[in-house]
Amino acid sequence: MGLKLAAVGDYGVDTVNEGKVANMIKAWDVDAVMALGDNNYPTGGNDTIDKNIGKYYASFIHPYKGAFGPGPPSSTNRFWAVPGNHDWGASCGDNFVACDLSCVKGTLGPQLWYLPPGKAYYTQKLGGNLVELFALDSDCHQPNGTDKTSKQALWLEAALKASSATWKLVMLHHSPFSSSTSHGSIPRVQWPFEEWGAHAVFSGHDHLYERILKNQGFPYFVNGIGGQNINSFKGALEQGSEARYNAVHGAQLLTLTDTTADIAFYAATDPSSLIDCYRITKAAAGGVTYGACTPQGGGEGQEYSLLTGDTAQAGTDKLVAWKYIASSTAEELEGGCSAAGQEAGCWRSSSYSDSSWVVGRTRFGYGSDWPYTSPMTDTTSGILHHWFRTSVCLTTDTLAKLNAAIAAQQLRLKVMSDNTAEVFINGRSVYKDPLADHEPTYWNTDVVENQGVYQEGTNVIAVHVTNTAGSSDAAMDLDLVYKAAAAITSPPSPVPQESLTTTAITTTSFTLSWTKPACDGIGVIQIYEINLTPPRPAGNISAVQVTNPFQPTYQTVVDGLAACTTYTVTISAGNAAWLSGESSVTVKTACAPPPPTPRRFSLLTGLPARNTAAVRAPLFWRYMSTSGAIATTWNQVAFSDAAWKVGRSRFGYGPDYNWTTILPNASIALGHYFRTSFCLSAARRNWLLQPGRALQLSVFADNGADVYINGQQVLGNSNANQDALYWNNKVTVPANVLRQGTNVIAAFVSNTAKSTDAAFDLDIQYTAPAANTEVPGQVTNALATPTAAGDAAVFTWTKPQCDGSGFITKYTITNNFWPPDAAPLVRRVSNPFVSRYTLTFPGLNPCDDSLYEIRAVNAAGSSEPVLFGIKC
């Protein structure tokens, strides 16, 4: 027992082309039709359903409720469909997983007699248990979802695994994989069909035919060419694309037995033409095998293009690149040509330089008759002549096959032009339009090309199109087409080995440059595939796409590499026949410098840590010396030390050191008190508390010292009797003592009567490869006012809440009207504890509507600016 099924998609448009496909299907006398969606253009309306579907397929539909006949002779439905986006009547995009409130809600109409009642996805057995169809609703409006984790997908997984049918065929509208320029592959419907038990997947949506094989042969068929306008193929094909067709409309014929499933695609020509056939065979040991098939009743071979190496196409964009130019008279280019056309200055010779010509891709033209890929110059500017050049490269083998096709009268020159065209191959005229004027049609020229002008290597094809003054349109397309059982193909020649170079080499990248191969093979070079050994950590790089196949040189940056590693780089050029042989070059990435040695840095200054008396630090303190009592809260954060003196470390008296700030001697004071502060952001505080920072309080004191941070004592040895050494006191700073924002350090140094010296210095140090620093925060309350005399501007502002790392050393002021190289106004800071600042600038026009920017500066850099103007 066997079954014959037809599969058709994107057909419901009520056109002549839909009729041709439907008539071909009826002539096959199939048992059932698989309709792959977009059954009822444009929006699934009840007013179009019968003329779009019933008019052509009523003899398969039961119950049929339309006006085009009684339906099938038996009371059995033989028409099984899935809904497409046009059937839902609203669009929310190919990549929506499910409809939400952001998309227009679509509804499947109430009269969908081409779907089972109330079902948008379902299963259907045919021929007993020979075939089971698994029909999905892949539209984004499907409430049960359309991705592989959706409720609908879980239903399909269970249904496939439970099915015992010989052949399990999945139908959906949106294509999981496709090489179309219109929609292309749609990830949300890339479910594990094969893993769940399916034998093949059929889809539409893209208006063309394509067979894509995954996982050593599992087929995905794109079949959306049942009547609607035809789409184009993109240059970078989907991986696994094995067969493609988009010349005319067509459908699939499935012939199924207990052991084989032959799945053929036919073009609806007269007679119909076999385009592709794929066989799935049940293996004796279980599982399936895949291969080609040749069913009865097909056409004799397929038409292929010599220029693309792919199936011949008509009226659609294709990867045929040309160089072209326009002129007002024929003599501008033809003047340098003899009949043979081989002079170096002749535009149709192989040695002619067309480097200044424009690069385009067929179809060429202007006007409203066709959607053109590349524009031609219209005649309103006096341009009546258009010149085109391209080439095809033939090896010894491909030239022999081409000459055999020529000998069998199988090579045809096809031209679509407006108006007249003359075609030259390798300088010789092989065709000249006999008509002075005609409209562009596919093809208005279709003649046998048998003049034997081809040669091994590069073959130049040149076309001269002549138009008439005032014409509203112009056009040119050309192909060299032959019919054969298989295409004449050859990959490009390898990339010239000597042209491979690597430059700009870093630890993680380099620039690879190369020259295009001498021969593109059949079809232009579309990609360059580059691989690395060993692979880079992120995987090998993808192909470099070619946008201009005439481009002589290329380069690309290869990154994501490991340092100090030798890579072998291989490159292959690819056309429709796939890849050339490999060329290779070796490159070693730069070696990374050794990581910096961890060092000690000062948290208080942002500078390298001081471990000797020879280095002074810009570390400011408020201090007070006394032998009497002092408030017990002197070491707390909130204590006011505004009345204390301001000095910079190192503090002391006596002969031992060169002091920065002199303390009173022991006859005057036996106790010295010090307070300062530093500011930490949350990020910097967290960084300091990481393991390995070795955060340490270092104190230089004579005699002993007590130290507090934020009121918490971290050192207590004020009763010690010790000499001043760097550093004679070192303790670890507890993690919980530091806080975000302002941190206050308070220290007390004791002395003894009749002592000849005293000393104090302090630092908080940490270990890291580099200093962790922060710029100050922004100033506040910035204001500029004129003086009473109006001859100067007075700037005032309040210091930032946070000094950053180290103290603020200066403030700078700039003006948006000043030249870029003008020096800023500068207010240097001698006492960083001052909170309010003033700067008077004589001779400045105070009311000129200009704006000023003020920045605070510390050792790490400048703060973000504050913008302000003069208040007049």
Sequence and secondary structure as in RCSB ss.txt:
>XXXX:A:sequence
MGLKLAAVGDYGVDTVNEGKVANMIKAWDVDAVMALGDNNYPTGGNDTIDKNIGKYYASFIHPYKGAFGPGPPSS
TNRFWAVPGNHDWGASCGDNFVACDLSCVKGTLGPQLWYLPPGKAYYTQKLGGNLVELFALDSDCHQPNGTDKTS
KQALWLEAALKASSATWKLVMLHHSPFSSSTSHGSIPRVQWPFEEWGAHAVFSGHDHLYERILKNQGFPYFVNGI
GGQNINSFKGALEQGSEARYNAVHGAQLLTLTDTTADIAFYAATDPSSLIDCYRITKAAAGGVTYGACTPQGGGE
GQEYSLLTGDTAQAGTDKLVAWKYIASSTAEELEGGCSAAGQEAGCWRSSSYSDSSWVVGRTRFGYGSDWPYTSP
MTDTTSGILHHWFRTSVCLTTDTLAKLNAAIAAQQLRLKVMSDNTAEVFINGRSVYKDPLADHEPTYWNTDVVEN
QGVYQEGTNVIAVHVTNTAGSSDAAMDLDLVYKAAAAITSPPSPVPQESLTTTAITTTSFTLSWTKPACDGIGVI
QIYEINLTPPRPAGNISAVQVTNPFQPTYQTVVDGLAACTTYTVTISAGNAAWLSGESSVTVKTACAPPPPTPRR
FSLLTGLPARNTAAVRAPLFWRYMSTSGAIATTWNQVAFSDAAWKVGRSRFGYGPDYNWTTILPNASIALGHYFR
TSFCLSAARRNWLLQPGRALQLSVFADNGADVYINGQQVLGNSNANQDALYWNNKVTVPANVLRQGTNVIAAFVS
NTAKSTDAAFDLDIQYTAPAANTEVPGQVTNALATPTAAGDAAVFTWTKPQCDGSGFITKYTITNNFWPPDAAPL
VRRVSNPFVSRYTLTFPGLNPCDDSLYEIRAVNAAGSSEPVLFGIKC
>XXXX:A:secstr
  EEEEEE S  S SHHHHHHHHHHHHHT SEEEE S  STTT  TTTHIIIIIHHHGGG SS  SSS    SSS
   EEE   HHHHT    TT SS  TTS      TT TTS TT SSEEEEETTTTEEEEE   STT TT SSTTS
HHHHHHHHHHHH   SEEEEE SS SS  BSSS   GGG   HHHHT SEEEE SSSSEEEEEETTTEEEEEE  
SSS    B SS  TTEEEEE SS EEEEEEE SSEEEEEEEE  SS EEEEEEEEEE TTSSEEEEE   TT  S
SEEEETTTSSB  SSS  S EEEEEEESSTHHHHTT  SS  STT TTSTT   TTSEEEES EEESSSS  SEE
   GGGT  EEEEEEEEEE HHHHHHHHHHHHTT EEEEEEEESEEEEEETTEEEEE S S     TTSEEEE  
     SEEEEEEEEEE  TT S EEEEEEEEEEESS          GGG EEES  SS EEEEEE  S   SS  
 EEEEEEES  TT     EE S TT  EEEEEE S  TT EEEEEEEEEETTEE   EEEEEE          EE
EETTTSSB   STT     EEEEEEESS   GGGGSTT   TTSEEEES EEESSSS  SEE   TTT SEEEEE
EEEEE HHHHHHHTSTT   EEEEEEES EEEEETTEEEEE TT      TTSEEEE  GGG  SEEEEEEEEEE
  TT S EEEEEEEEEEESS         EEEEEEE TTSSEEEEEEE  S   SS   EEEEEETTS TT   E
EEE S TT  EEEEEEET  TTS  EEEEEEEETTEE   EEEEB  
